Amino acid sequence: MSAIYRYRIGKPIQTEAVVQKIPMEKGEIPYFRRIQKLELVKQSADAQEEMAQRDYFMYPLEPNDRIYGLGENVRGINKRGWIYESNCSDDPIHTETKHALYGAHNFFVVDGTKTFGVFLDYPGRLVFDMGYEHTDELRIIPEEWNLELYLIEGGSILEIVKVFRQLVGRSYIPPKWAFGFGQSRWGYQSAEDIRAVVKGYRGHQIPLDSVYLDIDYMEGFKDFTINSERFPDFPEFVEEMRKEHIHLVPIIDAGVKIEEGYPVYEEGVEKGYFCKDEEGNDFVGAVWPGKVHFPDVLNKRARKWFGKKYQFLLEQGIEGFWNDMNEPAIFYSEKRLEQVLKKVRSMKNKNMDMWEVFKFRDLVNGLANNAEDYASFYHRIGSKKVRHDKVHNLYGYHMTRAAGEALEEMEPQKRMLLFSRASYIGMHRYGGIWMGDNQSWWSHLLLNLKMLPSLNMCGFLYTGADLGGFGGDTTEDLLLRWLALGIFTPLMRNHSALGTREQESYQFTQMEVFQKLIGIRYGLMPYLYSEYMKAALRDEMLFLPLAFVYPEDRYAKEVEDQLLVGESIMIAPVYTQNATGRYVYLPEPMKMVRLKSMEEMETQVLEQGHFYVDIALDEVVFFIRPEKIVPYTQASQYMEAAESSEIHVLDFVTDHAEYELYQDDGYTKDYENEEHLKILQVKKTPDRTNGSK
C-alpha cells in the first residue's frame, strides 16, 4: 500500500513540477530530523576550519542502506558515499569528482531497513550529502528553507517510483522517427556539408533518420534565423532531405543576441521580456554570438512569446528541436568582464609569484558561469521579482516548456521532437534530455549506462548520450562499443565537437560492421518502441537496475554495469578498451542472444550464475528473461521503411507466454487507443521449440 505525504517549510516558490493535488501535512516530518548546530567547517579548500551554523535534514543510515535516484549525476547507480548538488552546471568534464551536471533532479529512494522515496521541490541550490561527511548520515542542505518535501511510502522501490511518476505527470512521447539513428556534429557549416553526410550514410547503406544542425546554421548565431548564404532556399532543402527520409533538427540556444535590426532582440526589449539586472535594465551576458539578453522564461507572458518564435522554423518544415546552453550558460557578464580586464591590466609588468599566477588564472577562468553573475539578475514570476539564483534550476525546464506549450498550440495533433540540455523535474512532460557534453572516454560509456535508470526514476525516458563522445577524439572500437549500448537508448545520436576527429560511421574502416550494428537498432524497434510507450503511458521505468527486480539477490544488488531494458531483455555492454568480452551475472536462467545482424543470430540458454561472455566488436549480445518474448523485424534504412515489415519473435518460453506489442502511427497523439495493443503469443509443444507469432 503506497502513500504520499506533503510538507511545506517557509514560503516555497511554485515550480509546477507536481501535477497532483496532495493535502498538506502538519507536524514533524517522518524519517528526518532537522539539525541546527555549530560545526567546524571549511568555507573553501584553502581556508582554515572555523565554526559555522549548520542547518540540514538528517536521516541515519544503516550499513546496508542503499540510495537510488538523483537523475543525471556522476558515479554509480547506488548514490551512497558522495556529495551531490542540484545546481544546473555547464561543465563538460564529467569526472567522478564533480558534484553537479546539467540537470537538477531532486528525487531519490532510500532502500534498506526502511524503504521510502523523497522529492524536494526546491529550485535553488540544494546539497545531498549521501554519507560523504559522515558515512552513517544522509544530509539534505538547502540554501534557503523555503521548500516542499514529499515523502512516498510503498511496498517496493518500483512501487514508490511509479507513485512518484504519477505525482509529477506523464513522460514526454516523441515521434517514432526520433527513435531512429541520428547524426550530429558541431561544424556542419552548410547545406553541402549535410548533403555529404546523408550521401555518406545512404551510399554505404548505413541506416539514418535525422541530421542535427548545430549553431552553424544560424545567421551570426542568432536564434530563429537561417544563414541564407550557407543554407539557401532552406524550405526546399528541408523538403529535399525529407525525400531522403531525413529529418533536420536545429539547435536553439538560450541567449538572444543584442543587435539592432534583429527582430527577436528588438521585440524582447520593447515588451520587457528579458531578465533584468539590479537596476532594472536588461541583463547582459555573453555566449556564442557575443553579448546577449536572456528571455525571462519564468515570466508566463515572456515564455509564451519565446515559444511562439519556434513557428519560424516550423514554417520551414522543421519537426524537431534541441534546446541548448539553457542552464543558462554564461561565457561572461558585461560587468564582470569589465572588472576582470581592469584587474588584469593592473598586473601588467608584474613579477608574479606562484600565488599571483594562480590569482591571475582564476580571474580569467572565473568569468564563465560565475555564481555572483547568477545572483545579479532577476525574473518576474507573477507579480514578484525573484533573483535568478533562487530559481536557477528552473531555467532550462521553462525554456523547453515554452517550446513544448507553443508546439502543442501550433501543432496540436502532431508529435514533435524536443529535448534539452538543462532540466528540472517537470520538464520531463515537455521533452527529453541528452546527457550533455560528454567526452570520448570509456568511463563516459559506463556513466551513460549508469545514468539511465536514475533518469527514468525522475521521469526522463527519452534520453541518451552523445555516442562516441562529444569532446576529444574517439576511437573506432570506442564508438562501436558505445553503439552497442546506444542501440537500446531511446535517443540514439552520434555527436561530436568542432576540432575533434570526424566520427560519422562511414569515416571508419569497418563500415559494414557499423551498417549491421545500427541495423540491429531498427530490427529491435518493435520491442524497443513498445517498451518505451508502455513505460510512458503506465508511469514505469524503461531501464531498471537488477536490484529493483531481484531485491533478495545479494549479487544482483551489487551489479551496476548490467540493466534490464523493459520486461524481457537484460543488457551487459562492454565498456573497457581492448576487452574481448566481459563477466556477466545472471540472477536467473536466461537465453543469450548473439547478433551480428538481424540475419545472423545465435542463441544459447545459460543457467543462473556467473559467466565470462565473449563479445566481439562486430556483435551485440543481450539476454532474454524466462517466459519472455522479444518481437523483432528486419533491418531498414529508416523508420518509415520498417513500419510495414513482418514481425517475428525471439523468446525464452518453455510453455506459454504473451507479449503486448504496441503499434500506432508514431506521429499523432492518439496514444491510448486499445487497438494499438496487440497480443503476441508463444506456445511450446514437445515437437516445436521455435517461437511463433
C-alpha positions in Angstrom: 0.0 0.0 0.0 1.5 3.3 -1.1 1.0 6.8 0.3 2.3 10.3 -0.4 2.8 12.9 2.4 3.4 16.6 1.6 5.2 19.0 3.9 5.8 22.7 3.4 8.6 24.7 5.0 8.7 28.5 4.7 7.3 30.1 1.5 8.4 28.0 -1.4 8.4 29.2 -5.0 5.9 27.1 -7.0 7.8 25.2 -9.7 4.8 23.4 -11.2 6.8 20.1 -11.1 3.9 18.3 -9.4 0.5 17.7 -11.2 -1.4 16.0 -8.4 -3.1 17.8 -5.6 -1.7 16.4 -2.3 -3.1 17.7 1.0 -0.6 19.4 3.3 0.6 17.5 6.4 1.3 19.1 9.8 3.7 18.3 12.4 7.2 16.6 12.3 8.5 15.2 9.0 8.9 11.4 9.4 12.3 9.7 9.0 14.2 13.0 9.1 15.4 15.3 11.9 16.2 18.9 11.2 19.6 19.6 12.7 20.7 23.1 13.7 24.2 23.3 15.3 27.6 24.8 15.2 30.2 22.7 13.4 33.8 23.1 12.3 33.7 23.6 8.5 35.9 24.8 5.7 34.4 27.5 3.6 36.9 26.7 0.8 39.7 24.2 0.0 42.5 26.6 1.1 40.7 28.1 4.1 41.2 27.3 7.7 38.4 25.4 9.6 36.1 27.7 11.5 32.8 27.4 13.4 29.7 27.9 11.4 26.0 27.3 11.8 24.8 24.2 10.0 21.1 23.6 9.3 20.1 20.5 7.5 17.8 17.5 7.4 19.4 14.3 8.6 18.4 10.6 8.2 20.6 8.0 10.0 21.9 5.4 7.5 22.2 1.7 8.4 25.2 -0.2 7.0 23.2 -1.9 4.2 21.0 1.0 3.2 21.3 2.0 -0.5 20.2 5.2 -2.2 18.9 5.4 -5.7 17.9 8.3 -7.9 19.0 11.9 -8.4 18.7 11.6 -12.2 21.6 13.0 -14.2 24.7 12.7 -12.0 28.2 11.2 -11.7 29.2 8.0 -10.0 27.1 4.9 -9.6 23.5 3.7 -9.6 23.7 3.5 -5.8 24.4 7.1 -4.8 25.7 6.4 -1.3 29.1 7.8 -0.3 29.3 11.0 -2.3 28.0 14.6 -2.1 25.8 15.8 -4.9 24.4 19.3 -5.8 21.3 20.2 -7.6 22.8 23.2 -9.4 22.4 23.0 -13.2 26.0 23.4 -14.4 27.7 23.8 -17.8 30.7 21.6 -17.2 31.7 19.2 -19.9 34.4 17.4 -17.9 32.3 14.8 -16.1 34.8 13.3 -13.8 33.6 11.4 -10.7 35.0 14.3 -8.6 32.2 16.6 -9.8 29.1 17.3 -7.8 26.6 18.7 -10.4 25.9 18.2 -14.1 23.3 19.9 -16.4 20.1 18.7 -14.6 18.6 19.2 -11.1 16.6 16.1 -10.2 15.7 16.1 -6.5 14.1 12.7 -6.2 15.7 9.6 -4.5 14.7 6.4 -2.8 16.3 5.0 0.3 16.2 1.2 0.3 17.2 -0.8 3.3 15.9 -1.1 6.9 13.2 1.4 5.8 12.3 2.0 2.2 10.8 5.3 1.1 11.1 8.0 -1.5 11.8 11.7 -1.1 11.2 14.6 -3.5 12.5 18.1 -2.6 10.6 20.6 -4.7 13.1 23.4 -4.4 14.5 25.3 -7.4 17.7 26.8 -5.8 21.0 25.2 -5.0 20.5 22.0 -2.9 23.1 19.7 -1.5 22.6 16.0 -0.9 25.3 14.5 1.3 24.7 10.8 0.8 27.0 9.6 3.6 30.0 11.6 2.5 30.9 13.7 5.5 29.6 11.1 7.9 29.2 7.6 6.4 26.1 6.9 8.6 24.2 10.0 7.8 22.2 11.3 4.8 22.0 15.1 4.9 19.9 17.4 2.8 21.1 21.0 2.8 19.1 23.7 1.0 20.5 27.2 0.7 17.2 28.6 2.0 14.4 26.9 4.0 11.6 27.6 1.5 10.6 24.2 0.0 8.1 21.5 -0.2 9.1 17.9 0.7 7.2 14.9 -0.5 7.6 11.5 1.3 6.4 8.4 -0.6 6.0 5.1 1.1 5.3 1.8 -0.7 6.0 -1.9 -0.7 8.9 -1.8 -3.2 11.2 0.6 -5.0 9.3 0.1 -8.2 6.0 0.9 -6.5 7.5 4.1 -4.9 8.9 5.2 -8.3 5.5 4.6 -10.0 3.7 6.7 -7.4 6.2 9.5 -7.8 5.9 9.4 -11.6 2.2 9.7 -11.3 2.7 12.6 -8.9 4.8 14.6 -11.5 2.9 13.6 -14.6 3.3 11.6 -17.8 6.7 11.5 -19.6 7.2 13.1 -23.0 6.5 10.9 -26.0 8.4 11.8 -29.2 7.5 10.9 -32.8 8.5 7.5 -33.9 11.1 8.8 -36.4 13.0 10.2 -33.4 13.9 6.6 -32.3 15.9 6.2 -35.5 19.6 6.8 -35.6 20.8 10.5 -35.8 24.0 12.1 -36.9 25.2 15.4 -35.5 28.4 17.5 -35.4 29.2 21.0 -34.3 30.9 22.0 -37.6 28.4 21.2 -40.4 28.8 24.6 -42.0 26.4 24.4 -45.0 23.7 22.5 -46.8 26.5 20.9 -48.8 28.0 19.5 -45.6 24.7 18.0 -44.7 24.2 16.5 -48.2 27.7 14.9 -47.9 26.7 13.3 -44.5 23.5 11.9 -46.0 25.3 10.7 -49.0 27.9 9.0 -46.8 25.2 7.1 -44.9 22.9 6.3 -47.8 25.8 5.4 -50.1 27.1 2.8 -47.6 23.6 1.7 -46.7 24.0 2.7 -43.0 20.6 3.5 -41.5 19.9 7.1 -40.7 16.7 9.1 -39.8 18.0 12.5 -38.7 20.8 15.1 -39.1 21.2 17.7 -36.4 22.0 21.4 -37.1 24.3 22.9 -34.6 24.9 26.7 -34.2 26.5 27.0 -37.7 23.1 27.0 -39.5 22.2 30.4 -37.9 23.0 33.8 -39.2 25.6 35.1 -36.7 24.5 32.6 -34.0 21.1 34.3 -33.7 18.1 32.2 -32.7 15.3 31.7 -35.2 17.4 32.8 -38.2 18.9 30.9 -41.2 22.2 31.7 -42.8 21.0 32.2 -46.3 24.5 32.0 -47.9 25.3 28.6 -46.3 21.7 27.3 -46.5 20.0 29.0 -49.5 16.3 28.1 -50.1 16.1 26.4 -46.7 12.5 25.2 -47.0 13.4 23.5 -50.3 16.4 22.0 -48.6 14.3 20.6 -45.8 11.9 19.1 -48.4 14.9 17.6 -50.3 16.0 15.9 -47.1 12.5 14.7 -46.3 12.5 12.9 -49.7 15.7 11.2 -48.5 13.7 10.3 -45.3 15.9 12.6 -43.3 14.6 14.9 -40.6 16.7 18.0 -39.9 16.8 19.0 -36.2 18.1 22.6 -35.5 19.5 23.8 -32.2 18.0 26.7 -30.2 20.2 28.5 -27.6 19.0 30.4 -24.6 20.8 33.7 -25.3 19.3 36.3 -27.7 21.9 38.4 -29.5 22.0 42.1 -28.8 21.9 43.5 -32.3 19.9 46.4 -33.8 17.6 45.3 -36.5 17.3 41.7 -35.2 13.5 41.4 -34.6 13.7 38.9 -31.7 16.0 41.2 -29.8 14.1 44.4 -30.6 10.7 42.9 -29.7 12.0 41.4 -26.5 13.4 44.7 -25.4 10.3 46.6 -26.3 8.0 44.2 -24.4 10.3 43.8 -21.4 10.6 40.1 -21.9 14.3 39.7 -20.9 15.8 39.1 -17.5 16.7 42.3 -15.6 19.7 43.4 -13.6 19.6 45.0 -10.2 18.9 48.5 -11.7 16.1 47.2 -13.8 18.0 47.2 -17.1 18.1 44.1 -19.4 20.9 41.9 -18.0 23.8 41.5 -20.4 25.7 38.2 -20.6 27.5 36.6 -23.4 27.5 33.2 -25.3 28.2 32.2 -28.9 27.2 35.5 -30.6 28.8 37.7 -28.0 26.6 39.9 -25.8 23.1 38.6 -25.3 19.9 39.0 -23.2 18.2 36.0 -21.7 14.4 35.6 -22.2 12.6 35.6 -18.9 11.0 32.2 -19.5 9.8 32.1 -15.9 7.5 35.0 -16.8 4.4 33.5 -18.3 4.0 36.2 -21.0 7.7 36.1 -22.0 7.6 32.3 -22.1 4.6 32.3 -24.5 6.4 34.9 -26.6 9.6 32.9 -26.8 7.8 29.7 -27.6 5.9 31.3 -30.5 9.3 32.0 -32.1 9.7 28.3 -32.9 7.0 28.9 -35.6 9.6 30.4 -37.8 11.3 27.0 -38.2 8.0 25.1 -38.3 7.1 27.1 -41.3 10.3 25.9 -43.0 9.2 22.3 -42.5 11.1 21.5 -39.3 9.6 18.9 -37.0 12.1 18.7 -34.1 14.4 20.9 -31.9 17.1 20.6 -29.3 17.5 23.3 -26.7 21.0 24.1 -25.5 23.0 26.4 -23.3 20.0 26.8 -21.1 21.4 26.3 -17.6 21.8 29.2 -18.7 25.5 29.1 -19.7 27.2 32.4 -19.4 30.7 32.9 -21.0 30.9 36.2 -19.2 28.7 39.1 -18.0 29.3 42.6 -19.2 30.0 43.9 -15.7 32.3 41.1 -14.7 34.3 41.3 -17.9 35.0 45.0 -17.2 36.1 44.2 -13.6 38.4 41.3 -14.7 40.0 43.3 -17.5 40.7 46.2 -15.1 42.4 43.8 -12.6 44.4 42.1 -15.4 45.7 45.4 -16.7 46.9 46.2 -13.2 49.1 43.1 -13.3 51.0 44.2 -16.4 54.8 44.1 -16.0 54.5 42.5 -12.5 56.9 39.8 -11.4 54.1 37.4 -10.4 54.9 34.7 -7.9 53.0 31.4 -7.7 50.1 32.8 -5.8 49.7 35.8 -8.1 49.8 33.4 -11.1 47.0 31.3 -9.6 45.1 34.5 -8.9 45.5 35.6 -12.5 44.4 32.3 -13.8 41.4 32.2 -11.5 40.3 35.7 -12.6 40.0 34.5 -16.2 38.7 31.1 -15.5 36.1 32.6 -13.2 34.4 34.6 -15.9 32.2 31.7 -17.1 29.1 30.6 -15.2 30.1 32.7 -12.2 27.9 32.3 -9.1 27.9 36.1 -8.5 26.6 36.7 -12.0 23.7 34.2 -11.3 22.9 36.3 -8.2 22.8 39.6 -10.2 19.8 39.2 -12.5 16.1 38.8 -11.9 12.9 37.1 -13.1 9.3 38.3 -13.0 7.2 35.4 -11.6 3.6 36.7 -11.4 3.8 40.0 -9.6 7.1 39.1 -7.8 10.7 40.0 -8.7 12.8 36.9 -8.0 16.6 36.7 -8.1 17.9 34.2 -10.6 20.0 32.0 -8.2 16.9 31.3 -6.2 15.3 29.6 -9.2 18.4 28.8 -11.2 17.4 25.1 -11.8 14.1 26.1 -13.4 15.6 27.9 -16.4 16.2 25.0 -18.8 12.9 23.4 -17.7 10.9 26.6 -18.6 12.7 27.2 -21.8 11.7 23.8 -23.0 8.3 24.3 -21.5 8.0 27.4 -23.7 8.7 25.4 -26.8 6.5 22.4 -25.7 3.5 24.5 -25.0 3.9 26.5 -28.2 4.3 23.4 -30.3 1.2 21.9 -28.6 -0.8 25.0 -29.6 0.6 25.3 -33.2 0.6 21.5 -34.0 -2.0 20.1 -31.5 -2.2 16.6 -33.2 1.4 16.2 -34.2 4.2 14.8 -32.1 7.4 17.0 -32.3 10.9 16.0 -31.3 12.1 18.2 -28.4 14.9 17.7 -25.9 17.1 19.9 -23.8 20.5 20.0 -22.0 19.4 21.6 -18.7 16.4 20.3 -16.8 14.4 20.1 -13.6 11.7 17.5 -12.8 8.6 18.7 -14.5 10.4 19.3 -17.8 10.1 15.6 -18.5 6.5 16.3 -19.5 7.6 18.6 -22.4 10.7 17.0 -23.8 13.6 14.6 -23.2 17.2 15.4 -22.5 20.6 14.3 -23.8 23.3 13.7 -21.2 25.3 16.8 -22.1 28.7 17.5 -23.5 30.5 14.3 -22.6 34.0 13.1 -23.7 35.4 10.3 -25.8 36.2 8.4 -22.7 35.5 4.8 -21.9 34.4 5.9 -18.4 31.7 8.0 -20.0 30.3 5.0 -21.8 29.8 3.4 -18.4 28.4 6.6 -17.0 25.9 6.7 -19.8 24.7 3.2 -18.7 24.5 4.1 -15.0 22.5 7.3 -15.5 19.7 5.7 -17.5 17.7 4.2 -14.5 18.3 7.3 -12.3 16.9 9.5 -15.1 13.9 7.1 -15.6 13.1 7.3 -11.9 12.8 11.1 -12.3 10.5 10.8 -15.4 13.1 11.3 -18.2 12.5 8.4 -20.5 13.6 10.0 -23.8 17.3 10.2 -23.2 20.7 9.1 -24.5 24.4 10.3 -24.6 26.5 11.6 -27.4 27.6 8.3 -28.8 31.4 8.2 -29.3 31.7 11.2 -27.1 31.3 14.9 -27.9 34.7 16.2 -26.8 38.0 14.6 -27.7 39.0 12.1 -30.4 37.0 8.9 -30.4 38.4 5.6 -31.5 36.7 3.1 -33.7 36.4 0.5 -31.0 35.0 3.0 -28.5 32.4 4.1 -31.0 31.4 0.5 -31.8 31.1 -0.4 -28.2 29.1 2.7 -27.5 26.8 2.0 -30.4 26.2 -1.5 -28.9 24.7 0.3 -25.9 23.1 3.1 -27.9 21.0 0.5 -29.8 18.9 0.3 -26.6 18.7 4.0 -25.6 15.6 6.0 -26.9 17.8 8.8 -28.2 20.5 7.3 -30.4 22.7 10.1 -31.7 26.3 10.3 -32.7 27.5 13.8 -31.8 31.0 15.4 -31.8 32.6 18.8 -31.3 34.3 21.1 -33.7 38.0 20.3 -33.9 37.7 16.7 -32.9 38.1 13.6 -35.1 35.2 13.2 -37.6 33.2 10.3 -36.2 30.4 9.6 -38.7 30.0 5.9 -39.1 31.3 5.9 -42.7 34.6 7.5 -41.6 36.0 4.2 -40.3 37.4 1.1 -41.8 34.7 -1.3 -40.6 31.8 0.3 -42.4 29.9 -3.0 -42.8 30.0 -3.5 -39.1 28.6 -0.1 -38.4 25.9 -0.8 -41.0 24.9 -4.1 -39.3 25.0 -2.8 -35.7 22.9 0.2 -36.4 20.6 -2.1 -38.4 20.1 -4.1 -35.3 18.6 -1.0 -33.7 15.9 -0.9 -36.4 15.4 -4.6 -36.2 14.7 -4.5 -32.5 12.4 -1.4 -32.8 9.1 -3.4 -32.4 10.3 -4.3 -28.9 12.1 -1.0 -28.0 9.2 1.2 -29.2 6.6 -1.0 -27.4 8.5 -0.9 -24.1 9.0 2.9 -24.3 5.4 3.6 -25.0 4.2 1.2 -22.2 6.7 2.8 -19.8 5.5 6.3 -20.6 1.8 5.5 -20.6 2.0 3.4 -17.4 4.4 5.7 -15.5 7.0 3.0 -15.3 10.8 2.7 -15.9 12.3 1.5 -19.2 15.8 0.8 -17.7 16.0 -1.0 -14.4 18.9 -1.9 -12.2 18.9 -5.6 -11.3 18.4 -4.7 -7.6 14.9 -3.3 -8.4 13.7 -6.6 -9.9 15.7 -9.1 -7.8 15.7 -7.4 -4.4 16.5 -10.6 -2.5 19.5 -11.5 -4.6 22.7 -10.2 -3.0 24.7 -10.4 -6.2 22.1 -8.6 -8.2 22.3 -5.7 -5.7 26.0 -5.3 -6.4 25.8 -5.3 -10.2 25.8 -1.8 -11.6 27.0 -2.5 -15.2 24.0 -4.5 -16.4 20.5 -3.2 -16.9 17.1 -4.7 -17.6 15.5 -3.0 -20.7 11.8 -3.3 -20.5 10.2 -6.6 -19.4 12.2 -9.1 -21.5 15.8 -8.0 -22.1 18.9 -7.7 -19.9 21.9 -5.9 -21.4 25.6 -6.1 -20.3 27.7 -3.8 -22.6 31.4 -4.0 -22.9 32.9 -0.7 -21.7 36.7 -1.5 -21.5 39.1 -0.9 -24.3 40.7 -4.0 -25.8 38.4 -6.3 -23.9 37.1 -9.3 -26.0 34.2 -9.9 -23.6 33.2 -9.4 -20.0 31.8 -11.1 -16.9 28.1 -11.3 -16.6 25.9 -12.3 -13.7 22.5 -13.9 -14.4 20.1 -13.8 -11.5 18.0 -16.5 -13.1 18.3 -18.7 -16.2 18.3 -16.6 -19.4 18.7 -17.1 -23.1 21.7 -15.3 -24.5 21.2 -13.8 -28.0 24.2 -13.0 -30.1 23.6 -10.8 -33.1 26.0 -9.7 -35.9 23.0 -8.5 -37.8 19.2 -9.3 -37.8 20.0 -12.2 -40.2 23.0 -13.5 -38.3 22.0 -14.6 -34.8 22.8 -17.4 -32.3 21.1 -18.3 -29.1 22.2 -20.2 -26.1 20.4 -20.9 -22.8 22.5 -20.2 -19.7 21.7 -21.2 -16.1 21.7 -18.8 -13.2 25.2 -17.8 -12.2 28.4 -16.0 -13.1 29.8 -16.3 -16.7 32.5 -14.8 -18.9 30.9 -14.0 -22.2 33.0 -13.4 -25.3 31.6 -10.3 -27.2 33.4 -9.2 -30.4 33.4 -5.7 -31.7 31.1 -6.7 -34.6 28.3 -8.1 -32.5 25.6 -7.3 -29.9 24.8 -9.6 -27.1 21.7 -9.4 -24.9 19.8 -11.8 -22.7 16.1 -12.8 -22.6 14.4 -13.5 -19.3 12.4 -16.7 -18.7 9.0 -16.9 -20.2 9.6 -13.6 -22.1 9.2 -12.6 -25.7 11.1 -10.1 -27.9 9.4 -9.1 -31.1 11.7 -8.0 -33.9 11.8 -7.3 -37.6 14.4 -7.0 -40.4 16.8 -4.0 -40.5 15.8 -1.0 -42.6 17.4 2.2 -43.7 14.9 4.5 -41.9 12.0 4.2 -39.6 9.2 4.5 -42.2 10.6 1.6 -44.1 10.4 -0.6 -41.0 6.8 0.0 -40.3 5.4 -2.4 -42.8 7.9 -5.2 -42.1 6.7 -8.6 -40.8 7.0 -9.1 -37.1 9.0 -12.2 -35.8 9.8 -13.2 -32.2 12.7 -14.3 -30.2 11.8 -15.9 -26.9 12.8 -17.9 -23.9 9.5 -19.7 -23.4 9.1 -23.3 -22.1 5.3 -23.4 -22.1 3.2 -20.4 -23.0 3.8 -16.6 -22.8 2.2 -13.5 -24.1 3.6 -10.1 -25.1 1.8 -6.8 -25.5 3.1 -5.2 -28.8 2.3 -1.5 -29.1 1.9 -0.3 -32.6 0.5 3.1 -33.5 1.2 5.5 -36.4 4.0 7.1 -34.4 3.1 10.7 -35.3 -0.3 11.6 -33.9 -1.2 11.7 -30.2 -3.8 9.0 -30.1 -1.8 7.2 -27.5 -4.4 5.2 -25.5 -6.4 3.6 -28.3 -6.8 0.0 -27.3 -6.3 -1.0 -30.9 -2.6 -0.1 -30.6 -2.0 -3.1 -28.3 -1.7 -6.4 -29.9 -1.1 -9.7 -28.1 1.7 -11.9 -29.4 1.6 -15.5 -28.1 4.3 -18.2 -28.0 3.2 -21.7 -27.2 5.7 -24.6 -27.0 5.0 -28.2 -27.7 7.4 -31.2 -27.4 8.0 -31.2 -31.2 8.3 -27.4 -31.7 10.9 -25.2 -30.0 10.9 -22.1 -32.1 8.7 -19.1 -31.3 5.7 -18.2 -33.4 3.5 -15.2 -33.7 
